[in-house]
Amino acid sequence: MPHRALGIDEILREVAAWVVNTHPPTAVSLACCAKLFEEPALRALWETQKELPTLLKTLPPDCWESRPQSPSGESGEIVCDSF
């Protein structure tokens, strides 16, 4: 049974925000394995992301690959093959 403090939405959001700011992959793990943290962790992840590739990089390394910038000057890309 979780601590009573974790029943307070504001505390859950603060914990999730702290985890996202210190180690985003841990926040993804929390969202995936603990129903209690799913919504607060996912919300904090989406609120802090400036671009999608950063969020994709929080997935396990075997789920995505980074392709280098092309010689023509186009930016590199992140490709997710697992979905």
QUIWOLIN-V146045 format. One record per helix or strand. SS is the DSSP state (A for helix, B for strand). FROM is the first residue (numbers start at 0). LEN is the number of residues. If there is no record, write none. Layout:
SS_FROM_LEN + SS_FROM_LEN
This chain:
A_3_4 + A_8_14 + A_23_10 + A_34_14 + A_51_5 + A_60_3 + B_63_4 + B_76_4
